[in-house]
Amino acid sequence: MFEFDQYLGFLLFLTILTIGFWLMFFLASFVPYWIGGAIVELIKEKKQKNKQRKELKFSFS
C-alpha cells in the first residue's frame, strides 16, 4: 500500500503547509498592527514638532 518514504513525504508536506498557514496568519494580523502603530507615532511626532514651532514663533514676536 504505502511505503515509508511516501509517508515521510506526506508528513513533510503537512508540516510545510501548516508552517505556511501560521506564518500567513501571523503576518496578516501583526503587520497591519505594527504599521498602524508606526503611523500613529509619526503623526504624534509631527504634531509635537508643529506645536514647538508655533511656541517658538510666538516667543520671538
Backbone bond lengths (Angstrom), bond angles and torsions (degrees), N, CA, C in turn:
res aa  C-N    CA-C-N  psi(-1)  N-CA   C-N-CA  omega(-1)  CA-C   N-CA-C  phi
1 M - - - 1.447 - - 1.533 109.87 -
2 F 1.332 119.10 -94.11 1.469 122.40 177.13 1.508 109.77 -104.89
3 E 1.294 115.31 141.69 1.455 119.64 175.12 1.519 108.92 -97.05
4 F 1.312 115.11 165.76 1.457 120.75 -176.17 1.534 111.32 -63.28
5 D 1.328 118.42 -35.50 1.463 121.87 179.35 1.531 111.52 -63.85
6 Q 1.317 115.47 -39.46 1.455 119.17 178.82 1.531 110.37 -67.02
7 Y 1.306 116.55 -37.42 1.461 121.45 178.24 1.528 110.35 -64.14
8 L 1.341 117.63 -43.32 1.460 121.13 177.99 1.527 111.11 -65.20
9 G 1.308 117.13 -39.39 1.460 120.39 177.24 1.515 111.68 -61.83
10 F 1.336 116.07 -41.48 1.462 120.44 178.26 1.526 110.78 -65.02
11 L 1.329 117.22 -42.50 1.468 120.42 177.82 1.522 111.37 -64.08
12 L 1.337 116.94 -39.30 1.461 120.54 177.10 1.526 110.31 -63.64
13 F 1.313 116.65 -42.35 1.465 120.80 177.67 1.526 111.00 -60.95
14 L 1.318 116.99 -46.35 1.469 120.39 179.18 1.526 111.40 -63.34
15 T 1.328 117.01 -38.76 1.463 120.75 179.18 1.522 110.68 -63.58
16 I 1.318 117.30 -47.97 1.464 121.16 179.91 1.526 110.73 -63.77
17 L 1.305 116.89 -41.38 1.461 121.49 178.30 1.527 110.85 -61.94
18 T 1.320 116.88 -44.04 1.466 120.94 -179.69 1.526 111.28 -66.73
19 I 1.331 116.75 -42.66 1.467 120.12 178.12 1.529 109.75 -62.22
20 G 1.313 117.39 -42.17 1.460 121.35 178.19 1.512 112.23 -62.60
21 F 1.324 116.62 -40.88 1.464 120.44 178.73 1.520 110.89 -62.77
22 W 1.329 117.61 -48.25 1.465 119.82 -177.79 1.517 111.82 -68.78
23 L 1.331 117.69 -33.36 1.463 120.29 175.83 1.525 110.24 -65.58
24 M 1.315 117.03 -43.77 1.454 120.98 177.45 1.530 110.47 -62.56
25 F 1.301 117.22 -42.86 1.468 122.53 178.73 1.529 110.08 -61.48
26 F 1.333 117.19 -44.47 1.461 121.98 179.64 1.520 110.75 -63.83
27 L 1.323 117.58 -48.36 1.460 120.99 -178.14 1.525 111.51 -65.90
28 A 1.312 117.19 -37.60 1.460 120.74 -178.63 1.525 111.73 -70.69
29 S 1.319 117.84 -23.11 1.457 119.31 -178.87 1.524 112.50 -102.03
30 F 1.309 119.01 -34.97 1.459 121.64 -173.39 1.521 113.36 -88.85
31 V 1.301 118.03 -40.07 1.468 121.17 -175.58 1.536 111.93 -63.89
32 P 1.337 120.88 -45.44 1.479 118.42 176.74 1.534 112.22 -61.69
33 Y 1.329 117.31 -36.01 1.460 121.03 177.31 1.526 110.21 -63.78
34 W 1.312 116.76 -41.85 1.458 122.96 -179.50 1.537 110.34 -65.84
35 I 1.322 116.49 -46.76 1.463 121.15 -179.99 1.532 110.25 -64.66
36 G 1.323 116.60 -41.93 1.470 119.90 178.65 1.518 111.83 -61.99
37 G 1.314 117.48 -42.79 1.461 120.62 177.63 1.511 112.16 -64.05
38 A 1.313 117.09 -38.66 1.468 120.93 178.39 1.525 110.34 -65.08
39 I 1.321 117.27 -39.74 1.466 120.82 179.23 1.528 110.46 -66.42
40 V 1.324 117.47 -41.96 1.464 120.91 178.48 1.525 110.49 -61.80
41 E 1.329 117.07 -43.24 1.466 120.35 178.61 1.526 110.99 -64.22
42 L 1.316 117.76 -39.14 1.460 121.64 178.55 1.526 110.68 -63.23
43 I 1.321 117.00 -42.22 1.469 120.95 178.56 1.523 110.45 -64.37
44 K 1.334 117.31 -41.79 1.467 120.47 178.23 1.521 111.31 -61.95
45 E 1.321 117.22 -42.20 1.462 120.77 179.11 1.532 111.24 -63.64
46 K 1.328 117.20 -42.10 1.461 120.32 178.89 1.525 111.19 -63.96
47 K 1.340 117.35 -41.88 1.463 120.61 178.01 1.520 111.13 -62.46
48 Q 1.319 115.99 -40.77 1.458 120.05 179.84 1.534 110.84 -66.12
49 K 1.327 117.60 -41.37 1.468 120.77 177.82 1.520 111.04 -63.65
50 N 1.336 116.59 -42.69 1.459 119.87 178.67 1.524 110.92 -63.50
51 K 1.316 117.07 -39.86 1.460 121.59 178.70 1.527 110.35 -63.63
52 Q 1.329 116.99 -42.07 1.461 120.61 178.87 1.530 110.93 -65.99
53 R 1.315 117.33 -39.16 1.467 120.90 178.43 1.524 110.83 -63.54
54 K 1.336 116.88 -42.29 1.472 120.42 179.70 1.524 110.30 -65.44
55 E 1.343 117.75 -40.87 1.454 120.86 178.96 1.521 110.15 -64.57
56 L 1.319 117.27 -40.42 1.454 121.27 179.51 1.522 110.29 -67.48
57 K 1.314 116.40 -38.98 1.467 121.07 -179.14 1.521 110.42 -65.09
58 F 1.327 117.74 -42.43 1.454 121.17 -179.16 1.533 111.75 -72.73
59 S 1.315 117.38 -27.10 1.454 119.11 -179.39 1.536 111.04 -73.24
60 F 1.340 119.57 -24.75 1.454 123.03 179.25 1.530 112.02 -84.08
61 S 1.321 116.89 -24.56 1.467 118.11 -175.69 1.514 112.68 -87.68
